Amino acid sequence: MAAGLVISAPASGVGKTTLTLALARAWRNRGLTVQCFKSGPDYIDPAFHAAATGRASVNVDSWAMGSATIAHLVSRGADADIVLAEGSMGLFDGVAARGVCGTGATADIAEMLGWPVVLVIDPSGQAQTAAAIAAGLRDYRAGVRLAGVVLNRVASPRHEDLVRRALNEAGIKVFGALPRHAEISLPKRHLGLVQAEEQAEIGELIDEAARFVAEHVDLDAVLHAAGKWSPQAVANGLNVTPPGQRIALARDAAFSFVYPHMLEAWRAAGAEIVPFSPLADEVPDASADVCWLPGGYPELHAGKIAANARFRSGLRAFAETRPVHGECGGYMVLGAGLTDADGISHEMAGLLGLETSFAKRRMHLGYRLAELAAPMPGHKPGARLRGHEFHYSTILAQPDTPLAVVHDATGAVIAETGSRRGHATGTFFHLIAEDW
């Protein structure tokens, strides 16, 4: 029987990912089998989890996924000694309107699975108030159990003592307190952490985080606080249709934002994935029947993409006879042009008329529910798709036929409809699941 914990916090940016990686590696160093998950639509953190545990991590999402899908995904932790689900944002943060089985909040996953929550509390600029915040989170929602807290970035022994005393008085267990330690800070950029595969030293950084946390946190107490868990025996609950039988998948530093469960679902359905690198001026495999360009950071590599004539001409040739689909950054690359943060315009593939700019950044963030007005790879007109959009580009032109009617989580219609032209389609949202 496995044991499960949820790592959460009152807000973003307080150290959830660092603590999750450190605990996972520290327990793995002790010989335990550790399985991680990510609650919410974050496609970067699972790669860090895999680096820490040696096991693939996937997302679980109560807004986009049904309970059977979530149960199927977490069942991969059945053979683990400890399962850690890292939350997103604050513990109860989700959208206003309920999705498939929740609002996307980390608390939904904690309650659904019955796993206690370890809160990461950053008491910078406060002392006893940190206990009030922790107590409020503990008591806010019945069905969500608080195991205890780990304090992060405490300023001094006196500061730690004040916070500990207040938490003890509130009946909240303190597993440990971490002083500031710059050596375990994970580098960031505008869409989140710099990706794990871009950091050659990621293994050493995780090792240092594990050493530091083991020195300051009672690992045995945290482990013993985990909830015993027997995964449900469920059939394959993944509600995902592969876009083709043999999929040419763009995969490099510019095209890396793809949910791990999507790739697993495609393979489970019998599809074969053939990766290629646009940054290396490679072209889609000639034997593939569909090409998929996921999101990533095309704005950081726009000049190189524009200069890689072999990639762009090869992609255009592929699209003459077979479908090509792009998500977010991949959609921008299928377009006519991309203006980078310095205001320099770069020619893209030209399969669609989309023109985007990063010269004036504007954040687009949120869940999306799309009803297709036209087919896209793997999905027929009328299909309802659930996904998530996160980028900072501005649309300068989107002249092609709209691909879908797209709503945000409140039901409001949004302008980012996606596009279609010939065999090319694109969306600003990243697909998570077909609607139930």
N, C-alpha and C positions, 0 to 999 in steps of 0.2 A: 504494500500500500504506500503510495507516494504522499508527500506532504506539500502543501501549497501556501504561498504568501504573495501578497500584492504590495509592491513598493510604490507609494504615492506621496503626496505633499499638498500643502495649501495652494501652491501656484507653480508655474513654470520657473525654471532657472535656479532651483535650490539644490540640485545635486542628485536627482533620482537616478539618472543614467549612470553616473559615476559609482553610486552606492550599489546599484544592481550589478554592474560589471565586477566590482570589487568583491562582493559577496559570492558571486558565481565562481570567480577564479579562486578565491580563498578556499571555498568548499571543494572545488575540483582538485586543488592542490592537496587536500586531505584525503583524496581518493573517492569522493562522492560523485555520483552522476547528477548533473544539474541541467535542467531544461528551462529555457527562458521563453517568454512571450512578450509581445507589445500590445497594450490596450490602446486602441485608437488608430487613426490613419497615418502613421509615421513609417515611411519606407526606408529610413536611414538607420534607426536604432537596431533592427534585427540583425544587421551585419556585425554590429559591435557585440551583440549577444553571442553570435556564432563564434566570434574571435575569442570570447571569454570562456565559452563552454565546450567548444568543439562540436556542437550540435546546432542544426538549423533552427532558427527562431522564426515565428510567423506572427502576423497581426490577428487580433481578435477584436471585433467591433460591434457593439450592441445596436448601433444605428443602421448599419449596412448589412449585417449578417443575422440570420435566424439562430435560434438556440441550438438546433441540430448541427449547423455549420460550426458554431463555436465549440460544441461538445466534441465534434469530430476532430477539430484542429488541436484542442488541448489534450486529446487522448494520446498524442505522441509522447506525453510526459508520464505515461503509465509505468514505464520501466525506470524512471528517475528516482533518486533519493529525495530530491527537493526540486520544486517547481516555483519559479519566480515570474510573476507578471508585472512588468514595469508599466506604470500608468502614464497618462499624458495630462498636461496642464495640472489643475487642481483636482482633488479627489472627486468632487461632485460636479465638475465642469463638463457640460455637454451642450446640446442645442435645445431650443425652446420646445420644439415639437418632437414627440416620440417617433422613433423609426421602427425598424422591424421588431426589436425586443427591448429597446431602451433609447436613451438620448445620446449614446456614445460616451457617457461618463465612465471613468474608471470604477466608480462605485457599483455600476451595473454588473461588471465582471466579478467584483469581489462578492457581491450578494449572490449572483447566479451560481458561482462555483463554491461558495461557502469558505473562501480563503480569508484569513485575517489580514489586516492592513498594517504595514510598518510605515509610519510617516517620517519623511525627512523634513525636519524643521530647521530653517535658517533664522536664528534669533538676532541677526544683525540689527542694531538700532533699537533693540528692545530687551527685556528680561522676563519678568513675570507674565507679561502679555502673551508670550509664546505658549504658556500653559493654557491660557484662556482660549487661544486659537485651537490648540490640540483638543481641548475638552469640547469645544463647539463642534469640531469635526467628528469626534467620537459619538456625540449625542444627536447629530443632525438627522440621521436616517436609520430607522430600525432595520435590522438585517445586515448592516455593515458593521463588522466587529473590528475594533482597534487592538492590535497586539501590543503596540508600544511605539516609541519614537527613537530616532537617531538624530542628534543635534549636529548641524553642519556649520562650519565657519564660526565657531565660538571665539570670542576675542581674547579671553584670558581665563585663568582658573577661577577668578572671582566671578566673572560673567557666567561661566558654566555652573558654579555653585548656586547662584541666584535662580537660574532657569531650572536646574535640577530640583531644588527645594520646592518651587512652585508646581512642577509636574508631579512630584511625589505627593504633595498635598491634594492634588486633583485626582490622585489614584491612577496615574498614568506611568507605565514602566518606561524607564530610560535605558536603552540598550547600549548607549555609548555616546561620546561627544567627540567630534572631529575638529581640531584646530585648522586654521587656514593652511593650505599646503598647495602652492602653485604648481608643483611637479605633477599633480594628477588632474590638472585642468584640461579638458578636451577642447581643442580649437573649434571655432564656430565660423559660419558665414551666413548669408542672408536667408537661406532656407533651412537652417539648423546646423547640426554638427558637420564638420568636414568629414566626408565619408571614410569609413574604416579602411577601404581598399586604397585610399589615397595617402594613408599614414603608414609609412614603413616601420615606424617605431611603436605601432599600436600595441603589440604584445608586451613590450617593456613597460609602456604606460599602464596597462592593465595590471601587470605584475606589481608595479609600485603602488597602485591603488589598493590592491589586495593586501600587500604588506602593511600599508598605512592603516587601513580599516581594521585588520586583524589586531593591530596594536592598540586601537582605541575603542573597539566595539566587542561586546561579548558574543562571539559567533555561536557558541553553544546555546545561549539563551534565545537568540533569534531563531535558531533552528528548532528548538523545542517549542517555540510559540507557533510554528506553522500548523495549519489545519490538516488533519488526516483526510485523505481524499482517494476515493475509488472512482476512476473515470467510468462514465456510462458507456455501455456497449452500444454503439450506434453505427448504422450503415454510413457510407460515404455521404456526408451532408453538404459537400461543396456544391454550390449552385453556380457553376461556371462552365461555359461552353468554349472550347478552344477555337481560335480564329481560323484554324486550318489543320491539315494533317502534318505538314512539314513547314515549320515557322522560322523564317529568317529574322532573328532578333538582334537589333542594334544594341551593343553592350560594350561600353567603355566609360571613361570619366565624364563624358558629355551626355550619355544615355544610360542611366543606371537606376532611375526611380521606377522600380517595378515591384509589386508586392510579392514576396516569396510564395504565398499560398496560391497566387495565380499561376505561377510557373509550375508548381506541383500539381495543380488541378489540370493544367493542359497535359502534362505528362501522364497523369493518372487516366486521362481519357484517351490515351494512345497517341498523342501528338509527339512529334520530334522537334526539338528546338536546336536551331543551328545559329550560333552567335557570329556576329561580324562587327568590326570596328570602323565606323565612319571616320574617326580621328586618324586611323591608320590608312585611310583612303581605300578601305575595302568595300566590296559591293555585296548585295544580298546573294546568297547561294542560288545558283541557276536552277537547282532542282526543287527549291522551295515553292510552295503554292500560295504563300502569303508573306508579307513583310510587315514587321511591327517595330515602330520606333517609340520606345518609352520616353518619359520625361527625364530631366537631369539638369545639366548646366550648359545648354548651348550658348548662352550669353557670354560665358567665360571662354568659349572656344570658337566664337563666331567667325573670326578671321581664318582659322585653320579649316573650318567646315567649308567656308566659301572658296578657299584655295584648293580644296581636294576635288578636282574636276572629275576624277575617275569615279569617286563615290557618287557625286551628284548625277553624272550622266548614267551610271549604272542603275541608280535608283529610278531615274526617269524611264529607262528602258524596261525595267522590271514592271513598272506601273502601266506600261502599254497593254499588258495582257493579264496581269494579276493584281489583286488588291494590296494596297499599302495603307496602313493606319498609323497615325501618330497621336500620342498622348502628351498634352501640355508642351514641354520642350520639344518633343518629337513632332507635334503639330506645327510648332513655329518653324522647324526646319523644313517641313513640307511646303511652307508658304513661300511667298515671293521674296521677302526680305526681312532682315532683323537688324534693328539699330541697337548697338551696344550702349553701355553706360557712359561712354565717352562721346556719344552722339555720332559714331561712325556707322554708316549703313553697309550691310553685308548681304550679298546675293545668296539666297537659299535655293532649295531644289526647284521651286516654281511649279510644283504639282498642284498647289492651291494658291489662291490669290491673297491669302492672309499676310498682313504686314504688321509686325509688332515692334515695340520700342522699349528699351530699358533706360533711356535717357532721363525720363521722368518716371520714377518708380511709383507704382500704385499697387498695394497689396490686394490680392484676390484670395480669399480663404473661406472654405466651408464645404459642407456636404452638398452633394448634387444628386438629384433624381431626374433622369433623362428618359423621355419617351421618344424612341427613334421614329423619325419621319421617313427615313430611307435606310436601306441595309448598311451595315458595317460588318467587317469580318467576324463571323461567328454569331451574328445576331440579325434577325429579320425586322422589317418595319413593324412598329407597334411594341417592340420589346422595351421593357422598363429596366433601366440599369442604375445601380447605385454606385456612387463614387465620391471622390473628394478632390477639390481644387485648391492649389496653393502655388501662387507665383506672383511676381512683381512686374509683369510686363503690361504695357498699355497697347490696346488694339488701335492701330492706325487705319486698317482696312480689313474687312471680312466680307468680300463681295460674292462669294460662292453660295450655292444653295445650302440653306441650313440643314444640318444633319438631324437635329432633334429639337424638341421643346424641352428646355432644361429649367428645373425649379431648384431653389435653395431649400434648406431644411424647414423653413417656415411655409413653404408652398408658393413663394413669390417667383414669378418668371424672371429669369436673368438673361442678359444680352449675349453671354458666351454660349452660343448655340452649337458650336462646332460647324464643320463645313464638309461638303462633298463635291467632287468634280471627277468625272470618269471613274477610274478605279481607286482614286485617293479619297480617304476620309480622315478626319481629325477631330479631337475634342480637347478642351482645356482640362477636363477632369480625368483623374486616374480611376480606372474601373476597379471596383472591389468585389461586386457580386451582382448577379441578376436579381431583380426584385422578386419577392415571394408572393 
